[in-house]
């Protein structure tokens, strides 16, 4: 039943766990002891390849533990001899996992392949003379006979060192620290993984990685998916994540929650943030106030271009929400809206006033509708339009991509009513 190369006197180098459960354990006299039920590994959540400690054997006297060092001729025959007196009663100890019971059927993230699957087959191999868990597959492996030898059929097998496993509730099957590869994923890649995980695995993953990274990933997901996650998340953690999302994206997610759940999350946010989100929730989705972003960069005519650029650099994490700078007077009233391209192509020592066109900027009010926003963008030939209140003070910005989302929703008549307090 060898599936690999010889190593340290053993013929089996790459062996599926499921093949072991087909074997009978015998003592040194050839007497059957019992059938192999499971493989036990040492687990502290930090090893690349967990070492095998022994086998669980179903014997007539009950479950027995066969330490790996007491087993001879491992994998060489249909029955594996063991020194019978070295077997003891099986009792799980802290820091141990049973591969079939605890790992098979659990969700696994292949970091390199950006794929989520359930473990269906696990593989053992010798590393520096000791037997370890070294690989996993999402499919039960098939076998074929080649030149009279049974070998593993071709199929994708994933290196255990490149995966992030997830256990069930109260399971020890988790990494001590999230796999380093998760921290290097782009927001869209992490979003795809989160969407494929079940609620338990998703909660486990998001409880371990950086809140900013989760917020960025959630902005790439459908609001319904984010809402489902938030409904199963501790309100404090949910509030922390939403507070770091772009306001319009956070509002979309809150709309997909029951009102009581959303209010609970908002109550755990800083007062300034919750007040801002509540204001946006007060507009119907069909109105500009319901899909605008409140992320704004403003400037005064007397400022230098370099001063404004410095402020922009401090908002780099919101790059997708900022494509222009709103110029305001001493009372905060909008004078002009200057594109980032214009700011990038003039001398740093120049003043903002040198870029002001003198023409009144095209604006929207928060109670304008989708069709009004379409017309404003068409007329301005810009990628965004500033939203002002009745006094002419900027309060937000309608971005072209958010308008597209609003158009899609309006075409399906899926808009929801505002929150009325």
C-alpha positions as CSV (number, residue, x, y, z in Angstrom):
1,X,0.0,0.0,0.0
2,X,3.0,2.3,-0.4
3,X,2.2,5.6,-2.1
4,X,5.6,7.2,-2.0
5,X,9.3,6.5,-1.4
6,X,11.1,4.5,1.2
7,X,12.4,6.4,4.2
8,X,14.2,5.3,7.3
9,X,13.5,1.6,6.6
10,X,9.8,2.1,6.1
11,X,8.3,1.5,2.6
12,X,5.4,3.9,3.1
13,X,6.3,7.6,2.8
14,X,3.0,9.2,1.7
15,X,0.0,7.2,3.1
16,X,-3.7,8.1,3.4
17,X,-5.1,7.8,6.8
18,X,-8.2,6.1,5.5
19,X,-6.1,3.2,4.3
20,X,-4.9,2.6,7.9
21,X,-8.5,2.1,9.1
22,X,-8.8,-0.9,6.8
23,X,-6.0,-2.7,8.7
24,X,-6.2,-5.0,11.7
25,X,-3.7,-4.6,14.5
26,X,-2.0,-7.8,15.7
27,X,0.3,-8.5,18.6
28,X,3.8,-9.9,18.4
29,X,2.3,-13.4,18.3
30,X,0.1,-12.6,15.3
31,X,-3.1,-12.6,17.4
32,X,-5.6,-9.9,16.2
33,X,-5.9,-7.1,18.7
34,X,-8.6,-5.0,17.0
35,X,-9.3,-2.7,14.1
36,X,-7.7,0.7,13.8
37,X,-10.2,3.5,14.4
38,X,-8.1,6.7,14.3
39,X,-4.7,8.4,14.2
40,X,-3.6,10.6,17.1
41,X,-1.3,13.6,16.6
42,X,0.2,16.1,19.0
43,X,-1.4,19.5,18.4
44,X,-0.6,22.8,19.9
45,X,-1.7,24.9,16.9
46,X,1.8,25.9,16.0
47,X,3.5,23.0,14.1
48,X,3.7,22.9,10.3
49,X,3.4,19.1,10.4
50,X,1.9,17.6,13.6
51,X,3.7,14.5,14.7
52,X,1.8,11.2,15.0
53,X,1.7,9.9,18.6
54,X,-0.1,6.6,18.0
55,X,-3.3,4.8,16.9
56,X,-6.7,4.3,18.5
57,X,-7.6,0.6,18.2
58,X,-11.1,-0.9,18.8
59,X,-10.5,-4.1,20.8
60,X,-12.8,-6.5,22.5
61,X,-11.9,-4.9,25.8
62,X,-12.7,-1.4,24.5
63,X,-10.7,1.4,22.9
64,X,-7.0,1.0,23.2
65,X,-4.1,3.3,22.4
66,X,-1.1,1.9,20.5
67,X,1.9,4.3,20.8
68,X,3.7,4.7,17.5
69,X,7.0,3.5,18.9
70,X,5.5,0.1,19.8
71,X,4.3,-0.6,16.3
72,X,6.7,-2.6,14.0
73,X,6.6,-3.0,10.2
74,X,4.4,0.0,9.9
75,X,2.4,0.0,6.7
76,X,4.2,-3.1,5.3
77,X,1.4,-5.6,5.5
78,X,-2.3,-5.9,5.9
79,X,-1.9,-6.2,9.7
80,X,0.6,-4.3,11.8
81,X,2.3,-6.1,14.7
82,X,2.5,-4.4,18.1
83,X,4.0,-5.2,21.4
84,X,0.7,-6.0,23.2
85,X,1.9,-5.1,26.7
86,X,2.6,-1.5,25.5
87,X,-1.0,-0.8,24.6
88,X,-3.1,1.1,27.2
89,X,-6.7,2.3,27.6
90,X,-7.4,5.1,25.1
91,X,-8.1,8.4,26.8
92,X,-7.6,11.7,25.0
93,X,-5.1,14.1,26.6
94,X,-4.8,17.8,26.2
95,X,-3.0,18.8,23.1
96,X,-4.1,15.7,21.1
97,X,-6.2,15.5,18.0
98,X,-7.8,12.4,16.4
99,X,-7.5,13.0,12.7
100,X,-10.6,11.2,11.5
101,X,-12.9,12.4,14.3
102,X,-11.6,16.0,14.7
103,X,-10.3,16.9,11.2
104,X,-12.1,14.9,8.5
105,X,-15.2,16.8,7.4
106,X,-13.9,20.2,8.8
107,X,-13.4,23.2,6.6
108,X,-9.9,24.0,5.4
109,X,-8.5,27.1,3.6
110,X,-5.8,26.4,1.1
111,X,-3.9,29.7,1.4
112,X,-1.8,29.2,-1.8
113,X,-4.8,28.0,-3.9
114,X,-7.3,30.5,-2.4
115,X,-9.8,27.7,-2.0
116,X,-12.1,26.5,0.8
117,X,-12.9,22.8,1.0
118,X,-13.8,20.2,3.6
119,X,-11.1,17.7,4.5
120,X,-12.0,14.3,3.1
121,X,-8.6,12.6,3.1
122,X,-5.5,13.1,5.3
123,X,-2.0,11.9,4.5
124,X,0.9,10.8,6.7
125,X,4.6,10.9,5.8
126,X,8.0,10.6,7.4
127,X,9.8,13.8,8.1
128,X,13.3,13.4,9.7
129,X,12.5,9.9,10.7
130,X,9.2,10.6,12.5
131,X,5.7,10.2,11.2
132,X,3.7,13.4,10.6
133,X,0.5,14.7,9.2
134,X,1.8,16.3,6.0
135,X,-1.1,16.8,3.5
136,X,-4.9,17.0,3.0
137,X,-7.3,16.6,0.2
138,X,-10.8,17.8,-0.4
139,X,-11.8,14.5,-2.0
140,X,-11.8,10.9,-1.0
141,X,-8.8,9.5,-2.9
142,X,-9.2,6.8,-5.5
143,X,-6.7,4.1,-6.2
144,X,-5.6,2.2,-9.2
145,X,-3.4,-0.9,-9.9
146,X,-0.2,-0.1,-11.9
147,X,2.1,-3.1,-12.7
148,X,0.5,-5.0,-9.9
149,X,1.0,-2.3,-7.3
150,X,-1.8,-0.2,-5.8
151,X,-1.0,3.5,-6.1
152,X,-2.8,6.7,-5.4
153,X,-4.7,8.1,-8.4
154,X,-3.9,11.6,-9.6
155,X,-5.7,14.5,-7.8
156,X,-5.0,17.6,-5.9
157,X,-3.3,17.1,-2.5
158,X,-2.5,20.2,-0.4
159,X,0.5,20.6,1.7
160,X,-0.6,20.8,5.4
161,X,1.9,23.7,6.0
162,X,-0.1,25.9,3.6
163,X,-3.6,25.4,5.1
164,X,-5.7,27.1,7.8
165,X,-7.9,24.5,9.4
166,X,-11.1,25.3,11.3
167,X,-12.8,23.1,14.0
168,X,-16.3,23.0,15.2
169,X,-17.5,24.7,18.4
170,X,-15.3,23.9,21.4
171,X,-12.8,22.1,19.0
172,X,-9.1,22.4,19.5
173,X,-8.6,22.2,15.7
174,X,-7.3,25.7,15.1
175,X,-3.9,27.4,14.7
176,X,-2.4,29.2,17.6
177,X,-1.9,32.1,15.3
178,X,-3.7,32.6,11.9
179,X,-1.6,31.4,8.9
180,X,0.8,34.1,7.9
181,X,-0.5,33.8,4.3
182,X,-3.9,35.1,5.4
183,X,-2.4,38.4,6.3
184,X,-1.0,38.8,2.7
185,X,-4.4,38.3,1.0
186,X,-5.9,41.1,-0.9
187,X,-9.4,42.3,0.3
188,X,-11.2,40.6,-2.6
189,X,-9.3,37.3,-2.0
190,X,-10.2,37.3,1.7
191,X,-13.8,38.2,0.9
192,X,-14.1,35.2,-1.5
193,X,-12.8,32.9,1.3
194,X,-15.1,34.4,3.9
195,X,-18.1,33.9,1.7
196,X,-17.3,30.2,1.3
197,X,-16.8,29.5,5.0
198,X,-19.6,28.4,7.3
199,X,-20.7,30.6,10.2
200,X,-18.5,28.8,12.8
201,X,-15.3,28.9,10.6
202,X,-16.0,32.5,9.6
203,X,-16.4,33.6,13.2
204,X,-13.2,31.8,14.2
205,X,-11.2,33.4,11.4
206,X,-12.5,36.9,11.9
207,X,-11.8,36.7,15.6
208,X,-8.1,36.2,14.9
209,X,-7.1,38.5,12.1
210,X,-6.8,42.3,12.1
211,X,-10.0,44.3,12.2
212,X,-8.9,46.6,9.4
213,X,-8.3,43.7,7.1
214,X,-11.7,42.3,7.9
215,X,-13.3,45.7,7.2
216,X,-11.6,45.9,3.8
217,X,-12.8,42.4,2.9
218,X,-16.4,43.1,4.0
219,X,-16.4,46.1,1.6
220,X,-15.8,43.6,-1.2
221,X,-18.7,41.4,-0.2
222,X,-22.5,41.6,-0.8
223,X,-24.2,43.5,2.0
224,X,-26.4,40.5,2.7
225,X,-23.4,38.3,3.3
226,X,-21.9,40.9,5.7
227,X,-25.3,41.2,7.5
228,X,-25.4,37.4,8.0
229,X,-22.0,37.5,9.6
230,X,-22.8,40.5,11.8
231,X,-25.9,38.8,13.1
232,X,-23.8,35.9,14.4
233,X,-21.0,38.2,15.8
234,X,-20.5,39.7,19.3
235,X,-21.9,43.2,19.1
236,X,-18.6,44.7,20.3
237,X,-16.6,43.0,17.6
238,X,-19.3,43.8,14.9
239,X,-19.2,47.5,16.0
240,X,-15.4,47.6,15.8
241,X,-15.5,46.2,12.2
242,X,-18.3,48.4,11.0
243,X,-16.7,51.5,12.4
244,X,-13.6,50.9,10.2
245,X,-15.7,50.4,7.0
246,X,-16.6,53.2,4.6
247,X,-19.8,54.7,6.0
248,X,-21.9,53.9,2.9
249,X,-20.8,50.2,3.0
250,X,-21.5,50.0,6.8
251,X,-25.0,51.4,6.3
252,X,-25.7,48.8,3.6
253,X,-24.8,46.1,6.0
254,X,-26.8,47.5,8.8
255,X,-29.9,47.7,6.6
256,X,-29.7,43.9,6.2
257,X,-30.0,43.3,9.9
258,X,-33.0,43.2,12.1
259,X,-33.5,46.7,13.6
260,X,-32.9,45.5,17.1
261,X,-29.6,43.9,16.1
262,X,-28.5,47.0,14.3
263,X,-29.3,49.2,17.2
264,X,-27.4,46.9,19.5
265,X,-24.3,47.2,17.3
266,X,-24.6,50.9,16.9
267,X,-24.8,51.3,20.7
268,X,-21.3,49.8,21.0
269,X,-19.7,52.3,18.5
270,X,-18.1,55.7,19.3
271,X,-20.9,58.3,19.6
272,X,-19.6,60.3,16.6
273,X,-19.6,57.2,14.3
274,X,-23.0,55.9,15.4
275,X,-24.5,59.4,14.9
276,X,-23.1,59.6,11.4
277,X,-24.4,56.1,10.4
278,X,-27.8,56.9,12.0
279,X,-28.1,60.0,9.8
280,X,-27.4,58.0,6.7
281,X,-29.9,55.3,7.8
282,X,-32.5,58.1,8.0
283,X,-32.6,58.3,4.1
284,X,-34.2,55.8,1.8
285,X,-31.8,53.9,-0.4
286,X,-33.4,55.5,-3.4
287,X,-32.2,59.0,-2.2
288,X,-28.7,60.3,-2.5
289,X,-28.3,60.4,1.3
290,X,-28.9,56.7,1.3
291,X,-25.9,55.8,-0.9
292,X,-23.5,58.7,-0.6
293,X,-20.2,58.4,1.2
294,X,-19.5,60.9,4.0
295,X,-15.7,60.5,3.5
296,X,-14.6,64.0,2.5
297,X,-11.4,65.9,2.2
298,X,-11.9,69.7,2.3
299,X,-9.5,72.6,1.8
300,X,-9.4,76.4,2.1
301,X,-8.3,78.7,-0.8
302,X,-5.4,80.0,1.2
303,X,-3.8,76.6,1.8
304,X,-0.9,75.4,-0.3
305,X,-1.1,72.4,-2.6
306,X,1.5,70.6,-0.5
307,X,-0.6,71.1,2.7
308,X,-3.6,69.5,0.9
309,X,-1.4,66.7,-0.4
310,X,-0.2,65.9,3.1
311,X,-3.8,65.6,4.3
312,X,-4.6,63.3,1.4
313,X,-1.6,61.1,2.2
314,X,-3.1,60.6,5.7
315,X,-6.3,59.3,4.1
316,X,-4.6,56.7,1.8
317,X,-6.6,53.9,3.3
318,X,-9.8,55.5,1.9
319,X,-8.4,55.9,-1.6
320,X,-11.4,54.4,-3.3
321,X,-13.7,56.9,-1.6
322,X,-11.7,60.1,-2.5
323,X,-11.3,61.4,-6.0
324,X,-11.4,65.1,-5.4
325,X,-11.1,67.8,-2.7
326,X,-14.0,70.1,-1.8
327,X,-12.8,73.7,-1.5
328,X,-14.8,75.7,1.2
329,X,-14.9,79.2,2.4
330,X,-14.5,80.4,6.0
331,X,-18.1,79.4,6.7
332,X,-17.6,75.9,5.3
333,X,-19.7,76.6,2.2
334,X,-18.6,74.9,-1.0
335,X,-16.7,77.0,-3.5
336,X,-15.4,74.4,-5.9
337,X,-14.5,70.7,-6.3
338,X,-10.9,70.1,-7.4
339,X,-9.9,66.8,-8.9
340,X,-6.9,64.9,-7.6
341,X,-5.4,65.1,-11.1
342,X,-5.4,68.9,-10.9
343,X,-3.8,68.8,-7.5
344,X,-1.1,66.5,-8.7
345,X,-0.1,68.6,-11.7
346,X,0.6,72.0,-10.1
347,X,3.6,73.2,-8.1
348,X,3.5,72.2,-4.4
349,X,4.0,75.8,-3.3
350,X,1.0,77.0,-5.2
351,X,-2.2,77.9,-3.4
352,X,-5.5,76.1,-3.8
353,X,-7.0,79.4,-4.9
354,X,-5.1,79.1,-8.2
355,X,-7.2,76.1,-9.1
356,X,-10.6,77.6,-8.4
357,X,-12.5,77.9,-11.7
358,X,-14.9,80.6,-10.7
359,X,-17.9,78.5,-11.9
360,X,-20.4,77.2,-9.4
361,X,-19.8,73.5,-8.8
362,X,-22.5,71.0,-9.7
363,X,-24.0,69.6,-6.5
364,X,-26.7,67.4,-5.1
365,X,-28.8,67.5,-2.0
366,X,-29.3,64.4,0.2
367,X,-33.0,64.1,-0.6
368,X,-32.3,64.0,-4.4
369,X,-33.1,60.7,-6.2
370,X,-31.1,58.3,-8.2
371,X,-32.1,59.9,-11.5
372,X,-31.0,63.3,-10.2
373,X,-27.6,61.9,-9.4
374,X,-27.3,60.3,-12.9
375,X,-28.0,63.7,-14.4
376,X,-25.5,65.5,-12.2
377,X,-22.7,63.1,-13.1
378,X,-23.6,63.3,-16.8
379,X,-23.6,67.1,-16.7
380,X,-20.4,67.4,-14.7
381,X,-18.5,64.8,-16.6
382,X,-16.9,63.8,-13.3
383,X,-16.5,60.5,-11.4
384,X,-18.3,62.0,-8.4
385,X,-20.5,64.9,-7.3
386,X,-20.5,66.7,-3.9
387,X,-23.6,66.5,-1.7
388,X,-24.4,69.6,0.2
389,X,-27.0,70.5,2.9
390,X,-29.4,73.4,2.6
391,X,-26.7,75.9,3.6
392,X,-24.4,74.7,0.8
393,X,-22.0,72.9,3.3
394,X,-20.5,69.6,1.9
395,X,-21.8,66.6,3.8
396,X,-20.9,63.8,1.4
397,X,-20.1,62.6,-2.1
398,X,-21.8,60.4,-4.6
399,X,-19.3,58.2,-6.4
400,X,-20.0,56.7,-9.8
401,X,-19.6,53.1,-8.6
402,X,-22.1,53.7,-5.7
403,X,-24.5,55.2,-8.2
404,X,-24.2,52.1,-10.4
405,X,-25.1,49.9,-7.3
406,X,-28.1,52.2,-6.6
407,X,-29.2,51.9,-10.2
408,X,-29.1,48.1,-10.0
409,X,-31.1,48.1,-6.8
410,X,-33.7,50.6,-8.2
411,X,-34.2,48.5,-11.4
412,X,-35.2,45.5,-9.2
413,X,-37.3,47.6,-6.8
414,X,-35.3,46.3,-3.9
415,X,-35.0,49.6,-2.0
416,X,-35.7,49.6,1.7
417,X,-37.5,52.3,3.7
418,X,-35.4,54.7,5.9
419,X,-35.1,54.2,9.6
420,X,-37.4,56.6,11.3
421,X,-36.8,57.5,14.9
